[in-house]
Amino acid sequence: MSTLNNAAALSEYVSSFMTRTVPEDDLDAARMCLADWLAVLIGAHAQGAGNTVRKMASAWNAPGNAPMFQAGRQSPMASALVNGTFAHCLDFDDTHLGALAHFSGPTWAATLALASEQGSTDTQALNAFITGFEVGARLGGQDFGETVNKRGFHSTSVLGRFSAAASASALMGLNEDQIVNAMGVAATTAGGLVASFGTMSKPFHAGKAAMDGILAAQMGAAGFEAGQGLIEADGDTLASAFVQDQEVRISELDFSGPSELHNNTFKPYAACLLVHPTVESARDIAAQIGNRKLRSVRADIYPMVLRFAGKTQVNEPLEGKFSVAYCAALGLCGFDASEQDFTPERLNNPDVRRVMDMVQVVTDDSQNSTSASMTVTFEDGSELTADTPLARGNPGNPIGWGGMQRKFMSLVEPVYGARAETMFDLARTVGTGDNLREIATMLAARA
């Protein structure tokens, strides 16, 4: 390839994945992504979307050695579809701020599936995951991922195909021409509608992105010739299809500089990331309420929150994850906004319903995606205000390994009991042994 365009830069980066020196802090960030991915995947064991997709994929009887959660071993694509779907069911998985996408869900699903099938080492799998994450994050940077979301397409579905395809291409050892074609396949299959949020389709987006990423790499390896200019900054490209007024374009890709893994957010609350600052403001106020009775609640939020989490009628628990008013009510009522707070029992809690009806949501251009403010007025006329300039879990206010362990155990221990600690330690130290093989065995064990 003679022209240094996006396709060339990306293919060169992916094909050299095992020759790069990866800093230890990048490896540790990838391990945290794995721990988070396993936690939210296993914690979703009872979710309808995951169970439905698993039932369907199990009927394929597609032979392979890739682990399918609680269902034995099947082909890599079946494994990636099922595990990727489960990992996004709780809407509790990590989110890359620059692209506003959940990359670990599809990328680890594809990586573990192919690594298990091929017998790849832990080091190869870690490096491939980092490669895929960087590809997805840099393609979605400079407002492209956020704008795609605003235009009605789910950035995880669109960009997750590229991260999964890049990781799969790396593990399969594709050459640069094959990688370019794999990216062309990923581009032409991209999609996923924001209008599906609050339904089973949203987690399916992540699973299908993982599956399609493996398919794209396999087609590239087989010699399939795809459109090769679809990820360029200019021309008739992926960007011009999703953002037809060309408000933003895909940037010229540059894989130098700090890893995008360090712009990742790990959720302490089991809801849409954009509601987290409001939850924290509400919880801060709840700790000071005492015996006073609420009269009104005002939540000042980033305008884009209403686009993704503005549901005012919450009739199903899953819808609550996309309602800033419901999440504010949870926090003000003293709840953690953990997974058990998005259940029929909590949804029908009379206090939560009463407070939710009080919440007035006001958009504020001075806020951003990680900040919010709340003011409550009590029946005695007094007021309390709480400002959250940077919600917990974001870069600059991380949960750390201690917070990740608490999240992991809360989700995994009810399913695996004492073995949860073992799995956490395996994820925490992956790259030092044959940990992924053990993790895959635990995941594949039938319920």
C-alpha positions as CSV (number, residue, x, y, z in Angstrom):
1,M,0.0,0.0,0.0
2,S,1.7,3.2,-1.1
3,T,-0.7,5.8,0.3
4,L,-0.7,6.4,4.1
5,N,-4.4,6.5,4.6
6,N,-6.6,5.2,7.4
7,A,-6.8,1.7,6.0
8,A,-3.0,1.5,5.7
9,A,-2.4,3.0,9.1
10,L,-4.9,0.6,10.7
11,S,-3.7,-2.5,8.9
12,E,-0.1,-1.8,9.8
13,Y,-1.0,-1.3,13.4
14,V,-3.1,-4.5,13.7
15,S,-0.6,-6.7,11.8
16,S,2.3,-5.6,14.1
17,F,0.4,-6.4,17.3
18,M,2.9,-8.9,18.7
19,T,6.0,-6.8,18.0
20,R,4.9,-3.8,19.9
21,T,6.1,-3.2,23.5
22,V,3.0,-2.7,25.6
23,P,3.4,-0.7,28.8
24,E,2.5,-2.4,32.0
25,D,-0.2,0.2,32.8
26,D,-1.9,-0.6,29.5
27,L,-1.8,-4.3,30.3
28,D,-3.3,-3.6,33.7
29,A,-6.0,-1.6,32.1
30,A,-6.8,-4.4,29.8
31,R,-7.0,-6.8,32.8
32,M,-9.5,-4.5,34.4
33,C,-11.6,-4.5,31.3
34,L,-11.6,-8.3,31.4
35,A,-12.6,-8.3,35.1
36,D,-15.4,-5.9,34.4
37,W,-16.5,-7.9,31.3
38,L,-16.7,-11.1,33.2
39,A,-18.6,-9.5,36.1
40,V,-21.3,-8.0,34.0
41,L,-21.6,-11.1,31.8
42,I,-22.0,-13.5,34.7
43,G,-24.2,-11.1,36.7
44,A,-26.6,-11.1,33.7
45,H,-27.2,-14.9,34.0
46,A,-30.9,-14.5,34.4
47,Q,-31.5,-11.9,31.8
48,G,-34.0,-12.7,29.0
49,A,-31.9,-11.3,26.1
50,G,-28.9,-13.4,26.9
51,N,-30.9,-16.5,27.6
52,T,-32.9,-16.1,24.4
53,V,-29.9,-15.6,22.3
54,R,-28.1,-18.6,24.0
55,K,-31.1,-20.9,23.4
56,M,-31.1,-19.9,19.7
57,A,-27.3,-20.2,19.2
58,S,-27.1,-23.5,21.1
59,A,-29.5,-25.0,18.6
60,W,-26.9,-24.4,15.8
61,N,-24.7,-27.1,17.3
62,A,-21.8,-25.4,15.7
63,P,-18.7,-27.3,16.7
64,G,-15.8,-25.5,18.3
65,N,-13.8,-25.0,21.4
66,A,-15.0,-21.5,22.3
67,P,-16.8,-21.1,25.6
68,M,-20.5,-20.3,25.6
69,F,-21.6,-19.0,29.0
70,Q,-23.1,-21.9,31.0
71,A,-23.6,-23.9,27.8
72,G,-20.4,-25.7,27.0
73,R,-18.3,-25.1,23.9
74,Q,-19.3,-24.1,20.4
75,S,-17.9,-22.2,17.4
76,P,-16.2,-18.8,18.0
77,M,-19.0,-16.9,16.3
78,A,-21.7,-18.5,18.4
79,S,-19.6,-18.0,21.6
80,A,-19.0,-14.3,20.7
81,L,-22.6,-13.6,20.0
82,V,-23.9,-15.1,23.2
83,N,-21.2,-13.9,25.6
84,G,-21.2,-10.4,24.0
85,T,-25.0,-10.2,24.4
86,F,-24.9,-11.3,28.1
87,A,-22.1,-8.7,28.8
88,H,-24.3,-5.8,27.8
89,C,-27.6,-7.0,29.3
90,L,-27.2,-5.1,32.6
91,D,-26.0,-1.9,30.9
92,F,-23.3,-2.1,33.6
93,D,-20.3,-2.5,31.3
94,D,-17.4,-0.1,30.8
95,T,-17.7,2.9,28.4
96,H,-15.1,4.7,26.5
97,L,-15.7,8.4,26.9
98,G,-14.2,9.7,23.6
99,A,-16.3,7.3,21.4
100,L,-19.2,6.9,23.9
101,A,-19.2,3.2,23.2
102,H,-18.9,0.0,25.2
103,F,-15.8,-1.7,23.7
104,S,-15.0,-4.5,26.2
105,G,-18.3,-6.3,25.5
106,P,-17.8,-7.1,21.9
107,T,-14.0,-7.1,22.0
108,W,-13.4,-9.5,24.9
109,A,-16.2,-11.7,23.6
110,A,-14.5,-12.0,20.2
111,T,-11.0,-12.2,21.7
112,L,-11.7,-15.0,24.3
113,A,-13.7,-17.0,21.7
114,L,-10.9,-17.0,19.1
115,A,-8.1,-17.4,21.7
116,S,-9.8,-20.5,23.1
117,E,-10.4,-21.9,19.6
118,Q,-6.8,-21.4,18.5
119,G,-5.1,-22.1,21.8
120,S,-3.6,-18.6,21.9
121,T,-1.5,-17.6,24.9
122,D,-2.7,-15.1,27.4
123,T,-0.1,-12.6,26.2
124,Q,-1.4,-12.9,22.6
125,A,-5.0,-12.5,23.7
126,L,-4.2,-9.4,25.9
127,N,-2.3,-7.8,23.1
128,A,-5.1,-8.6,20.6
129,F,-7.7,-7.1,22.9
130,I,-5.7,-3.9,23.3
131,T,-5.2,-3.7,19.6
132,G,-9.0,-4.0,19.0
133,F,-9.8,-1.5,21.7
134,E,-7.5,1.1,20.3
135,V,-8.9,0.6,16.8
136,G,-12.5,1.1,17.9
137,A,-11.7,4.0,20.2
138,R,-9.6,5.9,17.7
139,L,-12.2,5.4,14.9
140,G,-14.9,6.8,17.2
141,G,-12.8,9.7,18.6
142,Q,-13.1,13.4,17.8
143,D,-16.9,13.3,18.4
144,F,-17.6,10.7,15.7
145,G,-19.0,8.1,18.1
146,E,-21.0,10.6,20.0
147,T,-22.4,12.1,16.8
148,V,-23.4,8.7,15.5
149,N,-25.3,8.2,18.7
150,K,-27.1,11.5,18.3
151,R,-28.1,10.6,14.8
152,G,-29.9,7.5,16.0
153,F,-27.2,4.7,15.6
154,H,-25.7,2.8,18.5
155,S,-22.0,3.5,18.6
156,T,-21.3,0.2,20.4
157,S,-22.9,-1.6,17.5
158,V,-21.2,0.5,14.8
159,L,-17.7,0.8,16.3
160,G,-17.7,-2.5,18.3
161,R,-17.5,-4.4,14.9
162,F,-14.2,-2.7,14.2
163,S,-12.7,-3.4,17.6
164,A,-13.8,-7.1,17.5
165,A,-12.6,-7.4,13.9
166,A,-9.2,-5.9,14.7
167,S,-8.7,-8.2,17.6
168,A,-9.8,-11.2,15.6
169,S,-7.6,-10.2,12.7
170,A,-4.6,-9.9,15.0
171,L,-5.1,-13.3,16.6
172,M,-5.6,-14.9,13.2
173,G,-2.4,-13.4,11.9
174,L,-3.9,-11.6,8.9
175,N,-1.7,-9.7,6.5
176,E,-2.3,-6.0,5.8
177,D,-4.3,-6.6,2.6
178,Q,-6.6,-9.1,4.4
179,I,-7.0,-6.7,7.3
180,V,-8.1,-3.9,5.0
181,N,-10.8,-6.2,3.5
182,A,-11.9,-7.3,7.0
183,M,-12.4,-3.7,8.0
184,G,-14.4,-3.2,4.8
185,V,-16.7,-6.1,5.8
186,A,-17.0,-4.6,9.3
187,A,-17.9,-1.3,7.8
188,T,-20.6,-2.5,5.5
189,T,-22.3,-4.6,8.2
190,A,-22.3,-1.8,10.8
191,G,-25.7,-0.7,12.3
192,G,-27.9,-0.8,15.4
193,L,-30.6,1.7,16.3
194,V,-30.7,3.9,19.4
195,A,-34.5,3.5,19.2
196,S,-34.0,-0.1,20.4
197,F,-32.7,1.1,23.8
198,G,-34.7,-0.3,26.7
199,T,-35.4,-3.5,24.8
200,M,-33.5,-6.8,24.3
201,S,-32.0,-5.4,21.0
202,K,-29.6,-3.1,22.8
203,P,-27.5,-5.9,24.4
204,F,-27.9,-7.9,21.2
205,H,-26.1,-5.1,19.4
206,A,-22.9,-5.9,21.4
207,G,-23.2,-9.6,20.8
208,K,-23.8,-9.2,17.1
209,A,-20.8,-6.8,16.8
210,A,-18.6,-9.5,18.4
211,M,-19.9,-12.1,16.1
212,D,-19.6,-9.9,13.0
213,G,-16.1,-8.9,14.0
214,I,-15.0,-12.6,13.8
215,L,-16.9,-13.1,10.6
216,A,-15.2,-10.0,9.1
217,A,-11.7,-11.4,10.0
218,Q,-12.6,-14.8,8.6
219,M,-13.8,-13.3,5.3
220,G,-10.7,-11.2,5.0
221,A,-8.6,-14.4,5.6
222,A,-10.5,-16.2,3.0
223,G,-9.7,-13.6,0.3
224,F,-13.0,-11.8,0.3
225,E,-12.7,-8.4,-1.4
226,A,-14.6,-5.6,0.3
227,G,-14.8,-1.8,0.0
228,Q,-11.4,-0.6,1.1
229,G,-12.0,3.2,1.5
230,L,-14.9,3.0,3.9
231,I,-13.0,4.3,7.0
232,E,-11.2,7.2,5.3
233,A,-11.6,10.7,6.5
234,D,-13.0,11.9,3.1
235,G,-15.2,10.5,0.4
236,D,-18.1,8.1,0.2
237,T,-17.4,6.5,3.6
238,L,-18.9,5.1,6.7
239,A,-18.9,8.6,8.2
240,S,-20.8,10.1,5.3
241,A,-23.4,7.4,5.6
242,F,-24.1,7.8,9.3
243,V,-23.6,11.6,9.5
244,Q,-25.0,12.7,6.2
245,D,-24.5,16.4,6.8
246,Q,-20.8,15.8,7.4
247,E,-20.9,17.6,10.8
248,V,-18.1,15.3,11.8
249,R,-15.9,12.8,9.9
250,I,-13.6,10.0,10.9
251,S,-10.3,11.5,11.8
252,E,-7.0,10.6,10.2
253,L,-5.9,7.6,12.3
254,D,-2.8,7.9,14.4
255,F,-1.9,5.1,16.7
256,S,0.9,6.9,18.5
257,G,0.5,8.5,21.9
258,P,-1.1,7.3,25.1
259,S,-3.5,4.3,25.0
260,E,-7.2,5.0,24.7
261,L,-7.7,2.4,27.4
262,H,-7.0,5.1,29.9
263,N,-10.0,7.1,28.7
264,N,-12.3,4.2,29.7
265,T,-15.0,4.5,32.4
266,F,-16.0,1.7,34.7
267,K,-19.6,2.0,36.0
268,P,-20.4,1.9,39.7
269,Y,-24.1,2.0,38.8
270,A,-26.1,-0.4,36.7
271,A,-27.6,2.2,34.4
272,C,-26.8,4.4,31.4
273,L,-23.5,6.1,32.0
274,L,-25.0,9.5,31.3
275,V,-27.2,9.3,34.4
276,H,-24.4,8.5,36.8
277,P,-23.6,12.1,37.8
278,T,-27.3,12.6,38.7
279,V,-27.3,9.4,40.8
280,E,-24.3,10.7,42.7
281,S,-25.8,14.1,43.3
282,A,-29.0,12.4,44.5
283,R,-27.1,10.0,46.9
284,D,-25.2,13.0,48.3
285,I,-28.5,14.7,49.1
286,A,-30.1,11.5,50.5
287,A,-27.4,11.3,53.2
288,Q,-28.5,14.8,54.4
289,I,-32.3,14.5,54.3
290,G,-33.0,13.2,57.7
291,N,-36.7,13.4,58.6
292,R,-37.5,16.2,56.2
293,K,-40.1,15.5,53.5
294,L,-39.4,16.4,49.8
295,R,-41.6,18.9,48.0
296,S,-39.8,19.2,44.7
297,V,-36.6,18.0,42.9
298,R,-34.7,19.7,40.1
299,A,-32.0,17.9,38.2
300,D,-29.7,19.9,36.0
301,I,-28.2,17.7,33.3
302,Y,-26.1,17.6,30.1
303,P,-28.6,18.1,27.2
304,M,-27.6,14.8,25.5
305,V,-28.8,12.8,28.6
306,L,-32.4,13.3,27.4
307,R,-31.6,11.8,24.1
308,F,-30.6,8.5,25.7
309,A,-32.0,8.5,29.2
310,G,-35.1,10.7,29.0
311,K,-37.8,8.1,29.5
312,T,-40.6,9.5,31.6
313,Q,-42.8,6.4,31.6
314,V,-41.0,3.5,33.2
315,N,-43.2,0.3,33.0
316,E,-40.4,-2.3,32.8
317,P,-37.2,-2.5,34.9
318,L,-35.0,-2.3,31.9
319,E,-36.5,1.0,30.9
320,G,-35.5,2.4,34.3
321,K,-31.8,2.2,33.2
322,F,-32.6,4.9,30.6
323,S,-34.7,7.2,32.8
324,V,-32.8,10.0,34.6
325,A,-35.9,10.7,36.7
326,Y,-36.1,7.1,37.9
327,C,-32.4,6.9,38.7
328,A,-32.6,10.2,40.5
329,A,-35.4,8.8,42.6
330,L,-33.4,5.7,43.4
331,G,-30.6,7.8,44.7
332,L,-32.8,10.2,46.7
333,C,-34.5,7.1,48.3
334,G,-31.2,5.8,49.5
335,F,-30.7,3.0,47.0
336,D,-27.4,2.2,45.3
337,A,-28.7,2.0,41.7
338,S,-27.2,-1.5,41.6
339,E,-28.7,-4.3,39.6
340,Q,-31.3,-5.2,42.2
341,D,-32.7,-1.7,41.9
342,F,-33.8,-2.4,38.4
343,T,-36.3,-5.1,39.3
344,P,-40.1,-5.2,39.4
345,E,-40.0,-4.9,43.2
346,R,-38.0,-1.7,43.2
347,L,-39.9,-0.3,40.2
348,N,-43.2,-0.7,42.2
349,N,-41.7,0.8,45.4
350,P,-44.2,3.6,46.3
351,D,-41.5,5.9,47.6
352,V,-39.5,5.6,44.4
353,R,-42.6,6.2,42.3
354,R,-43.6,9.2,44.4
355,V,-40.2,10.8,44.2
356,M,-39.8,10.1,40.5
357,D,-43.0,12.1,39.8
358,M,-41.4,15.1,41.6
359,V,-38.3,15.2,39.5
360,Q,-38.0,18.1,37.1
361,V,-35.3,17.6,34.6
362,V,-33.6,20.7,33.2
363,T,-31.0,20.7,30.5
364,D,-27.9,22.9,31.2
365,D,-25.3,23.6,28.6
366,S,-22.7,24.2,31.3
367,Q,-22.9,20.5,32.3
368,N,-21.0,17.8,30.4
369,S,-21.4,14.0,30.1
370,T,-19.7,13.4,33.4
371,S,-21.3,16.2,35.5
372,A,-24.7,17.1,37.0
373,S,-26.3,19.2,39.7
374,M,-29.4,18.7,41.8
375,T,-31.5,20.9,44.1
376,V,-34.3,19.6,46.3
377,T,-36.8,21.7,48.2
378,F,-38.5,20.4,51.4
379,E,-41.9,21.0,52.7
380,D,-40.4,23.2,55.5
381,G,-39.0,25.5,52.7
382,S,-35.4,24.5,53.2
383,E,-33.2,23.4,50.3
384,L,-30.2,21.2,49.6
385,T,-28.0,21.3,46.5
386,A,-25.4,18.8,45.4
387,D,-22.9,19.2,42.5
388,T,-21.1,16.3,40.9
389,P,-18.3,17.7,38.6
390,L,-16.9,14.3,37.8
391,A,-18.8,11.1,38.4
392,R,-17.0,8.2,40.0
393,G,-15.5,5.6,37.7
394,N,-14.4,8.2,35.1
395,P,-10.7,8.9,34.3
396,G,-9.7,11.3,37.1
397,N,-12.0,9.7,39.6
398,P,-11.4,6.0,39.1
399,I,-12.9,3.1,41.1
400,G,-9.5,1.3,41.2
401,W,-9.0,-2.4,41.7
402,G,-10.6,-2.2,45.1
403,G,-13.8,-0.9,43.6
404,M,-13.6,-3.3,40.8
405,Q,-13.3,-6.2,43.2
406,R,-16.4,-5.1,45.1
407,K,-18.4,-4.8,41.8
408,F,-17.1,-8.2,40.6
409,M,-18.0,-10.0,43.8
410,S,-21.4,-8.5,44.0
411,L,-22.3,-9.8,40.6
412,V,-20.3,-13.1,40.4
413,E,-20.5,-14.5,43.9
414,P,-24.3,-15.1,43.8
415,V,-23.6,-17.3,40.7
416,Y,-20.3,-18.9,41.4
417,G,-20.0,-18.8,45.2
418,A,-16.5,-19.2,46.5
419,R,-15.2,-19.7,43.0
420,A,-15.8,-16.0,42.3
421,E,-12.7,-15.0,44.1
422,T,-10.7,-17.5,42.0
423,M,-12.0,-16.0,38.8
424,F,-11.3,-12.5,39.9
425,D,-7.7,-13.4,40.7
426,L,-7.3,-15.1,37.3
427,A,-8.5,-11.9,35.6
428,R,-6.4,-9.7,37.8
429,T,-3.2,-11.6,36.9
430,V,-4.0,-12.7,33.3
431,G,-0.8,-12.7,31.3
432,T,1.2,-14.5,34.0
433,G,0.1,-18.0,33.2
434,D,-2.6,-20.0,31.4
435,N,-5.4,-18.0,33.1
436,L,-7.7,-17.5,30.1
437,R,-8.0,-21.2,29.6
438,E,-9.1,-21.6,33.2
439,I,-11.5,-18.7,32.8
440,A,-13.0,-20.2,29.7
441,T,-13.5,-23.6,31.4
442,M,-15.4,-21.9,34.3
443,L,-17.5,-19.9,31.8
444,A,-18.4,-22.9,29.7
445,A,-19.5,-25.0,32.7
446,R,-23.2,-25.8,32.4
447,A,-25.5,-24.2,35.0
